[in-house]
Amino acid sequence: MLLAGQLLPMVDFSIVNVAMDSIAHSLGASETQLVLIVAVYGVAFALCLAMGGRLGDNYGRRRLFGWGVALFAVASLLCGMATTVPLLLVARAVQGVGAALVVPQILATIHVTLRGHAHSRAIGLYASVNGLAFVVGQVFGGFLVSADIGGLAWRNVFLVNLPICAAVLLGMRKFMPETTSPNPARIDWPGTLMLALVVLCLLLPLSLGPLLRWPWQGTVILLMVPLLLWLLWRVELWQEARHAAPLLPPSLLRLRSVRYGLGMMAIFFGSFSGYMFAMALTLQIGAGFSALQSGNAFIAVGTAFFIGSLLTARAFARFERTTVLLFGCAVQMTGLIALMLTLYSVWPAPTVWNQIPATFLVGFGQAFMVGSFFRISLSEVPPGQAGAGSAMLSTVQQASFGLGPAVFGAVLTQVLHLEAGNYLYAALAALGVEVCLMAALASVALALRKGMPLQKA
């Protein structure tokens, strides 16, 4: 039941990707609006995540879990009924808030109610659901759109949440005990608002810039980001001095492994969500794939990720964390370059089958990378601050999920404008950007290992 509640928010990050073409035709959405439909969910999720965790600690995790599932169901219904893009955007943002109320309660409940083998097994299942949800969403979403149940097309990817939410709500009281934190903490409203400003000042110019031909106002907003980051740091220092449980604790950000880990996570998870969005859009609109074919194109990624996840524990037992991370990065970059060569050689008629070798490498490498980030980032965090550290990492992770489609959508849109709608060149540009970002990530990992060798897991 808990895992079903977890699967819903995670799947909804990606399930909408394969409905993009259908939404574009139904609502007349532009490329920029399609980016925002994906991004606003992730941004709202990230900004409310810490708030959801602290509300659960203070008022009861089962209660907040139920409120979150109910809000998610209402928002899913509104998404399925939306007749305009603005209505869909508002409903997606509300969905993100509901997801942020649900997800923190799951891991917290597992930690406080289970022990020994049951706890270890639940954590393993939790990690597996997180890793596979993106791919499951794309495959399942493709099936729902192509099946066109009731003639609802893309609306089914949202309406399918309703019976699942109802089942979770019915089983919640029987299978989920009520728990609260013995040491409740206040919500960091100033830090949350400042982080929201930072994310919005990145999201809006990147999303709207290509469509509006990069007006000076967008450039000014982007240039404000460093100032806002400095103000966020000052606000969090003030919150920490007041012992007010800051959203991004400066005492943790002073740790080298945390700073490097956050940087690598932001690069990776932004690239990951951006890759899924860019490829789904390219295959459907550029190559003429159906929603089902587009979803099936990601099966190899999910299968490889699952196989790689089974091998990561053994790898971390034998090698340094940064070594495992660099291995995963090298494998993924090889897969990305192979995918670029594959698309270039088979375009305009790519198939699910001729992409499998490259996408398998992409997914296999990602498994080793994902397994590294939390181990590296939390390696120096004191046990007493593990909860705060995990919340901070999760916030950065979800914010990156939301910003990734905006960045990669901007690359796609810009190249499409320059190359008269050539989706091959747009996809190659997006994949090339990801290769460069992975090279930057590898450089950060090498710098971290040189300055501070990390122990094996």
C-alpha positions in Angstrom: 0.0 0.0 0.0 2.8 2.4 0.9 4.7 1.5 -2.3 1.5 2.1 -4.4 1.3 5.5 -2.8 5.0 6.1 -3.7 4.6 4.8 -7.2 1.9 7.3 -8.1 3.9 10.5 -7.7 7.1 9.0 -9.2 5.3 7.7 -12.3 3.5 11.0 -12.9 6.9 12.6 -13.6 7.3 10.7 -16.8 3.9 9.3 -17.7 2.9 12.6 -19.3 6.0 12.6 -21.6 4.4 10.1 -24.0 1.2 12.0 -24.1 2.9 15.2 -25.3 1.9 14.8 -29.0 -1.7 14.0 -28.1 -1.9 17.0 -25.7 -0.4 19.2 -28.4 -3.0 18.3 -30.9 -5.9 18.3 -28.4 -5.2 21.6 -26.6 -3.0 23.3 -29.3 0.0 23.4 -26.9 3.3 24.8 -28.1 6.7 23.2 -27.4 7.2 25.7 -24.5 3.8 24.9 -23.0 4.6 21.1 -23.2 7.8 21.8 -21.3 5.9 23.7 -18.6 3.3 20.9 -18.3 6.2 18.6 -17.3 8.2 21.1 -15.3 5.6 22.7 -13.0 4.8 19.3 -11.5 8.4 18.7 -10.5 9.0 22.2 -9.3 5.9 22.2 -7.1 6.9 18.8 -5.8 10.4 19.9 -4.9 9.4 23.2 -3.2 6.8 21.5 -1.0 8.7 18.3 -0.2 10.3 19.5 3.0 7.1 21.1 4.1 5.3 17.8 3.6 7.8 16.0 5.7 7.6 18.4 8.6 3.8 18.5 8.5 3.8 14.7 8.7 6.2 14.8 11.6 4.1 17.3 13.5 0.5 16.3 12.7 0.7 12.6 11.9 2.2 10.8 8.9 -0.8 8.7 8.1 -3.0 11.8 8.2 -0.7 13.7 5.8 -0.4 10.7 3.6 -4.2 10.5 3.3 -4.5 14.2 2.6 -1.8 14.0 0.0 -3.4 11.1 -1.8 -6.8 12.8 -1.8 -5.3 16.0 -3.1 -3.4 14.1 -5.8 -6.6 12.3 -6.8 -8.5 15.6 -7.1 -5.7 17.2 -9.1 -5.5 14.1 -11.4 -9.3 14.5 -12.1 -8.8 18.2 -12.9 -5.9 17.3 -15.2 -8.1 14.8 -17.0 -10.9 17.3 -17.4 -8.7 20.3 -18.5 -9.8 22.0 -21.6 -7.0 24.6 -21.9 -3.3 24.6 -21.2 -3.5 27.1 -18.3 -6.0 24.9 -16.5 -3.8 21.8 -17.1 -0.8 23.8 -15.7 -2.6 24.7 -12.5 -3.8 21.2 -12.0 -0.3 19.8 -12.6 1.1 22.2 -9.9 -1.6 21.0 -7.5 -0.6 17.4 -8.3 3.0 18.3 -7.4 1.8 19.6 -4.0 -0.2 16.4 -3.4 2.9 14.3 -4.3 5.0 16.3 -1.8 2.6 15.5 1.0 2.6 11.8 0.2 6.3 10.9 -0.5 8.0 12.0 2.8 5.6 10.0 4.9 6.5 6.7 3.2 10.2 6.5 4.1 9.6 8.0 7.5 6.9 5.4 8.3 9.2 2.5 7.1 12.0 3.8 9.3 9.9 4.1 12.5 7.7 1.0 12.2 9.9 -1.8 10.7 13.0 -3.4 12.1 15.6 -6.0 10.9 14.9 -8.0 7.7 11.5 -6.4 7.2 13.1 -2.9 7.3 15.9 -3.9 4.9 13.4 -5.5 2.5 11.1 -2.4 2.5 14.1 -0.1 1.9 15.1 -2.3 -1.1 11.6 -2.2 -2.5 11.5 1.6 -2.0 14.7 2.1 -3.9 13.6 -0.2 -6.7 10.3 1.7 -7.1 12.1 5.0 -7.2 14.5 3.8 -9.9 12.0 2.1 -12.2 9.1 4.5 -11.8 10.3 6.9 -14.6 10.5 4.1 -17.2 7.3 2.4 -16.0 5.5 5.7 -16.4 6.6 6.1 -20.0 5.7 2.5 -21.0 2.4 2.5 -19.2 1.5 6.0 -20.4 2.2 4.9 -24.0 -0.2 2.0 -23.6 -2.9 4.2 -22.1 -2.7 6.9 -24.8 -2.6 4.3 -27.7 -5.5 2.2 -26.2 -7.6 5.4 -26.2 -10.0 4.0 -23.6 -13.4 5.7 -23.9 -12.0 8.0 -26.6 -10.1 10.0 -23.9 -6.6 9.6 -25.3 -4.1 11.6 -23.2 -6.6 12.2 -20.4 -6.3 8.5 -19.4 -2.8 9.0 -18.1 -4.3 11.2 -15.4 -7.6 9.5 -14.9 -6.0 6.2 -14.3 -4.8 7.6 -11.0 -8.3 7.8 -9.6 -9.0 4.1 -8.9 -5.5 3.7 -7.6 -5.8 6.6 -5.2 -9.2 5.2 -4.0 -7.7 1.8 -3.3 -4.8 3.4 -1.4 -7.2 5.5 0.7 -9.3 2.5 1.5 -6.3 0.4 2.6 -4.5 3.1 4.4 -6.2 2.9 7.8 -5.8 -0.9 7.9 -2.1 -1.2 6.8 -0.5 2.1 7.8 -0.1 3.0 11.5 -0.2 6.6 12.7 3.2 8.0 13.7 4.6 11.4 14.6 8.0 12.8 15.4 9.0 13.1 19.1 10.9 16.3 18.1 8.7 18.2 15.7 10.3 21.1 13.8 8.9 24.3 12.2 8.6 24.8 8.5 11.3 27.0 7.0 9.0 29.4 5.2 11.7 32.0 4.4 14.0 29.4 3.0 11.2 27.7 1.0 10.1 31.0 -0.5 13.7 32.0 -1.5 14.3 28.6 -3.1 11.0 29.0 -5.0 12.3 32.3 -6.4 15.6 30.8 -7.4 13.9 27.9 -9.2 11.3 30.1 -10.9 14.0 32.5 -12.1 15.7 29.6 -13.8 12.6 27.9 -15.1 10.7 30.8 -16.7 13.6 32.2 -18.8 14.7 28.8 -20.0 11.2 27.7 -20.9 10.1 31.0 -22.6 13.4 32.2 -24.0 13.5 30.2 -27.2 9.8 31.0 -28.0 10.2 34.7 -27.3 13.7 34.9 -29.0 15.5 35.6 -25.7 14.2 39.0 -24.7 16.4 41.2 -22.4 13.9 40.7 -19.5 14.7 37.0 -19.5 18.4 37.7 -19.4 18.0 40.0 -16.5 16.0 37.4 -14.6 18.7 34.8 -15.2 21.4 37.2 -14.0 19.4 37.6 -10.8 19.9 34.0 -9.9 23.4 34.4 -8.3 22.1 37.2 -6.1 19.1 35.2 -5.1 21.4 32.2 -4.2 23.4 34.5 -2.0 20.2 35.8 -0.3 19.1 32.2 0.2 22.4 31.4 1.9 22.0 34.4 4.2 18.4 33.5 5.0 19.5 29.9 5.9 22.4 31.2 8.0 19.8 33.3 9.9 17.5 30.3 10.3 20.3 28.1 11.6 21.4 30.8 14.1 17.8 30.8 15.4 17.8 27.0 15.6 14.9 27.0 13.3 15.7 23.9 11.2 16.6 25.5 7.8 15.6 23.8 4.6 19.2 23.8 3.3 21.3 23.6 6.6 24.5 25.7 6.1 26.3 23.4 8.6 25.8 20.6 6.1 26.6 22.7 3.0 30.0 23.4 4.5 30.9 19.7 4.2 32.8 19.1 1.0 31.1 15.8 0.2 27.7 17.4 0.5 28.5 20.3 -1.8 30.0 18.1 -4.4 27.2 15.6 -4.1 24.5 18.2 -4.5 26.2 19.5 -7.6 26.5 16.1 -9.1 22.9 15.2 -8.3 21.6 18.4 -9.8 23.5 17.7 -13.1 22.5 14.0 -13.3 18.8 14.2 -12.3 18.3 17.3 -14.4 19.9 15.5 -17.4 17.9 12.3 -16.7 14.5 14.0 -16.7 15.5 16.2 -19.7 16.7 13.1 -21.6 13.4 11.3 -21.1 11.4 14.4 -22.1 13.5 15.2 -25.2 13.6 11.6 -26.5 9.8 11.1 -26.0 9.1 14.3 -27.9 11.6 13.5 -30.7 10.3 10.0 -31.2 6.6 11.0 -31.3 6.6 14.3 -33.2 9.9 14.0 -35.1 9.9 10.3 -36.0 6.2 9.6 -36.0 6.1 7.0 -33.2 2.8 6.2 -31.6 2.6 6.8 -27.9 2.9 3.0 -27.4 6.0 2.8 -29.5 7.5 5.8 -27.8 6.9 4.2 -24.4 8.4 0.8 -25.5 11.6 2.6 -26.6 12.4 3.1 -22.9 12.0 -0.6 -21.9 15.7 -1.3 -22.5 16.6 1.6 -20.2 14.4 0.3 -17.4 15.6 -3.3 -17.9 19.3 -2.3 -17.8 18.7 -0.1 -14.8 17.2 -3.0 -12.9 20.0 -5.3 -13.8 22.6 -2.7 -12.9 20.9 -2.0 -9.6 21.3 -5.7 -8.6 25.1 -5.4 -9.1 25.7 -2.1 -7.4 25.9 -3.4 -3.8 28.8 -5.8 -4.8 30.5 -3.0 -6.7 30.4 -0.6 -3.7 31.8 -3.4 -1.5 34.9 -3.7 -3.7 35.5 -0.2 -5.0 35.5 3.4 -3.9 32.2 5.3 -4.4 33.7 7.7 -6.8 35.2 4.8 -8.8 31.8 3.3 -9.2 30.3 6.7 -10.1 33.0 7.2 -12.8 32.4 3.7 -14.2 28.6 4.4 -14.4 29.3 7.8 -16.0 31.6 6.3 -18.6 29.1 3.6 -19.5 26.3 6.1 -19.8 28.3 8.5 -22.0 29.2 5.6 -24.3 25.5 4.8 -24.6 24.6 8.4 -25.3 27.2 8.7 -28.0 26.1 5.4 -29.5 22.5 6.6 -29.5 23.5 9.8 -31.3 25.3 7.7 -34.0 22.3 5.4 -34.2 19.8 8.2 -34.7 22.0 9.8 -37.3 22.4 6.6 -39.3 18.8 5.4 -39.3 16.9 8.7 -39.4 14.1 9.4 -40.4 13.0 5.8 -39.7 14.4 4.8 -36.3 12.8 1.8 -34.6 12.5 0.5 -31.0 14.9 -2.3 -31.9 17.8 -0.4 -33.4 17.9 1.8 -30.3 18.2 -1.0 -27.8 22.0 -1.5 -27.7 22.6 2.2 -27.0 19.7 2.7 -24.5 20.7 -0.4 -22.6 24.1 1.1 -22.0 22.5 4.4 -20.9 20.3 2.6 -18.3 23.1 0.3 -17.1 25.4 3.2 -16.4 22.7 5.2 -14.7 22.1 2.5 -12.1 25.7 2.8 -10.9 25.5 6.6 -10.8 22.3 6.8 -8.9 23.7 4.3 -6.3 26.6 6.6 -5.8 25.1 10.0 -5.1 23.4 9.5 -1.7 26.4 7.4 -0.5 28.8 10.2 -1.4 26.6 13.1 -0.2 25.8 11.6 3.2 29.3 10.2 3.9 30.3 13.0 6.2 26.9 13.9 7.6 26.7 13.3 11.4 24.0 10.6 12.3 22.0 13.3 14.2 21.6 15.3 11.0 20.9 12.4 8.7 17.2 13.3 8.4 18.0 16.9 7.5 20.6 15.8 5.0 18.3 13.3 3.3 15.5 16.0 3.1 17.9 18.5 1.5 19.2 16.0 -1.1 15.6 15.0 -1.9 14.6 18.6 -2.4 17.5 19.2 -4.8 16.8 15.9 -6.6 13.1 16.8 -7.2 13.9 20.4 -8.2 16.4 19.0 -10.8 13.7 16.7 -12.1 11.5 19.7 -12.7 14.2 21.9 -14.3 15.6 19.2 -16.6 12.8 19.3 -19.1 13.0 23.1 -19.2 16.7 23.1 -20.1 16.5 20.3 -22.6 13.2 21.7 -24.0 15.0 25.0 -24.5 17.7 23.2 -26.5 15.2 21.4 -28.6 13.1 24.5 -29.3 16.2 26.6 -30.2 17.6 24.1 -32.6 14.1 23.5 -34.2 13.9 27.3 -34.8 17.4 27.4 -36.3 17.1 24.2 -38.4 13.6 24.6 -39.8 12.0 22.0 -37.6 14.6 19.3 -38.1 14.1 17.0 -35.1 17.2 14.9 -35.8 19.5 17.9 -35.3 17.4 18.9 -32.3 17.7 15.5 -30.7 21.5 15.3 -31.5 22.0 18.7 -29.9 20.1 17.7 -26.7 22.0 14.4 -26.4 25.3 16.3 -27.1 24.4 18.7 -24.2 23.9 15.7 -21.9 27.2 14.2 -22.9 28.9 17.5 -22.0 27.0 17.6 -18.7 28.1 14.1 -17.9 31.7 15.1 -18.6 31.3 18.0 -16.2 29.9 15.6 -13.6 32.9 13.2 -14.1 35.2 16.2 -13.6 33.5 17.0 -10.3 33.8 13.4 -9.2 37.5 13.4 -10.0 38.1 16.6 -8.1 36.3 15.2 -5.1 38.3 12.0 -5.2 41.6 13.9 -5.5 40.9 16.2 -2.6 39.2 13.7 -0.3 39.3 9.9 -1.1 36.2 8.2 0.0 35.8 4.9 1.7 34.0 1.9 0.2 30.4 1.6 1.0 
